[in-house]
Amino acid sequence: MTALAKLFRATAFRLALAILAVSAVGAGVVLTIIAWQVVSVVDEEIARTIDAEAKGLTDAFNHEGLVGLYSSIEARKRQPGSALYLLTDPAGEALAGNVEQIPLEVLERHGFIVVNYRTNGPGDRVRQALVRIYKLPPGFLLLVGHDLGDRARIEGVMVRALAISLVFFAALAALGALFVARNVLRRIDDINTSAQGVMAGDLTGRLPVSGSGDELDRLAESLNGMLERIGVLMQGLREVSDNIAHDLRTPLTRLRNHAEAALSFGDDAPAYRTALEKTIEESDALIKIFNALLLIARAEAGGGVDAQSAFELGEAAHAVAELYEPIAEEEGVALSVDIESPIYVRGNRELIGQTIANLVDNALKYGARSAGEASRVRPEIVIGARRTGDAVDLTIADRGPGIPPEDRQRVLGRFVRLEGSRSRPGSGLGLSLAAAVARMHGGRVDLEDNGPGLRVRVTLPAEPAPPTLPAPALGDLREPIAG
C-alpha cells in the first residue's frame, strides 16, 4: 500500500471529510436562511413602496377623478426607475400605464402576487414583478408593481457566495484532513513500532507520549501502565520460578531423606514411625510454603479479599497475644498489647490475624532472642495500633538487632533471609506474606528502626462506622508461615 493510499484510508482523513460534509451542509443551510431573510426584507420594502405609490394615485383619483389619475400615471411612468402602472376600465381594456402585456386572470386576484409582464417601453422583454391590484369605483382596476430585478441579483449573489463557500470548505477540509491524517498516522506508526517490539519480547519498551495530553497520549499512558503491570507480574513469575527451583530444593531433599530413612529402618517400628512423622512434618511445612506463595501471587496479581467484614483490631491482637503468651514466657519475652481501643478495620479477619501471628513469630525468633543474648535484659515485644485519619497503623516492635536500612525493602521479597537469620528455622516468607496481605487490603508494610530493634508498621484502611461485632475466635488464626 502506497503512502498516499494509506493516508486516504486513514480514519482521521475520513473523519475530516465527514466534518467537511457536515460543515458544508451547515454553511449551505445558513446561507440559504440568510438569502431567504434578505429576499424577505427586499419583498417587504417593495411592498411598502407599492402601497405608498398606490396611496398617491388613489388620492389623485379621489381629488381629481379619472383625469387626475391618468395624468399622475403618465407623469410617473416617465421618471427613471419608475414603478409599474396599469389602469383598466371595467371591461379590462388598458387606459394608461407602462405595462404592455399581463395575464388577464391576474387582475382578478387579491394581495401581493409575483407575475410575468412585458413593458411597452424600449428594450421590452419578459420580466418578473411584485404587483398588487386596487379596485376603484365604479369598477376601474389599478395595478401598481415593482420590478424584481434587484431581488434576482441578490439571489444570484447568494448563490455565488454559497458556491464559493463550498469550494473554500472543500479545499480547506482537504488540506486539514491531509495534515491531521499525516500527523495521526505518524504517531500511530510510532505506537505500532513500539508495540511490535513489546510483542517480540521486549517488555521494557514503552509507547511514545507526545505530551499534548490528547486521546492518543491518554491511550499510550494507559497501555504503558498495563505494560508496567505486566512487567511486574512477569518479574514476579520469574522470581517464583527461581525461588521454587532454589529455595524449595532443601526442604524437598529433607523430605526425600526422611522417606529413605523410613525405608531403611525395616522392622524397627518406633524409628519407622518417627521417620514418617518427620516426613509428614516436612510435607506440612511445604504445603504452608506453597499456600503462602499462592497468597502472595494473588496479591501481586491484584486479587481481592474474600469474606471481608468490619472487626475490632484490638480484639484480634489480644487473641494473637494470648495464643503466643505461653511461648513468650518460655522464651523469657515480655509480650504486651498497647492499642487504643476500639479501632475498627474492614477486611479478612483470618488473614490479618495470620499476619499479626507471623510478625509476632518473627519477632520471637529473630528479635527477642538476639536482644536477650546481647544485653541480658529481658526482651519485649509490643503489639500496638493507632488510628491516624482514615488509616490504622498496626505495629509489632521488638528489641533485637533490627534490619539495616539498605535491606529493609529487600527482605519484603520472597525467600529473602539475611545472613544472621540463616541458622534459624524458617523460609523467608513471613514479611513477604505480611506485605501481600496488606496490599490485598489496600495498605502497605514499612520497616522502621525501633532504637534498638525493629518495628514493623502495617498500614490498613480504617472502618469509619464501627458496628457491634462478635469477638474473633482463637481458632480462626492459622499457623504462621515460617519467616
C-alpha angles and dihedrals in degrees: 000000000000121000091248093050090047089051093051092048093051117117091229091057093049090046091052090050090050089052088050092054092049091046092048092051090047092049091048092051092048094048091045091053090047091049091048091050092048092049090048091052091048091049091049091051091049090049091053090049091050091050091050092049091047092050091054092050095046089050089054089049092049093050103034104019127222093330093055091047091050091050092049093050092048091048095048098046090060093060118099112263092010124175124250118271134182127170118189134180122238089274092057097252114146113246101171143349143083099269113101102181133019131152110269093224088064090069090063096054127093132222128014116331136173113235140171114243142171123220124222093221131090118306094019116189137151111282140166125249141174107234142172130202120224122192117221126190131292091022106297117142124217119197117195120178146152130227115252096212092112091053091050090052091051090050089050091052090051093049091050090048090052092049093047090047092052092050090048091048091049094050094044093046093047091052091044092048092051092048095046094043092048093052094043092047091050092053092044090050089053090050091048091050091052091045091052089053090052091048088051088061104269100127090172091070118103133197114255118256118202095199095236092114093227126142093275090054091049090049092048091048091050092048091046089053089050091049090049090052092046089050091052091049092047091049089050090050091051090048092050090050091049092045092051091046095049113019098041093049093082098052090044090051090050089049091053092047091052090051091050090048090053090054093049095054093071111176095004096109099183093050090043090052092047091052091050091049090053089049091052090047092053090046091052090050091051091049090052091050092050091047089052091049091051091050092048092047090050091052092048090049090056097254118168130235120261125216097020120183140156114261140164109264094204092060091051091049092049089049091055091045091053090049093052099035095094091049091047091050090050090051092045094245125144104226115191140165121224108182132148099229136243101040116156130198133176120232145078104325093200094054094045090047090051089050091054090047092051092050093047090048090051091049091052093048103043110013108036098044093047091050092051094047093049103042106019085227118127105262122228139207120201124196108201139170133188131178115229113180111301094348138072121218112210112191134188110191131184137176099235129118092285126209124289113251092242091058100043096091093041095054090061088072126092120280093359112150125170122229095258093056102046092091092061126074117265144098103235094246102108099089092035090054091048090052091048093051090048091052091049088056094046094258139103144225124236127185116215139178113262093192094259111011137019129295116198110202117199112190116202133173112264123236106240099204112037111207127199104277136177118253116259116256120235089232090066091072118093123215110273122258109246105257 
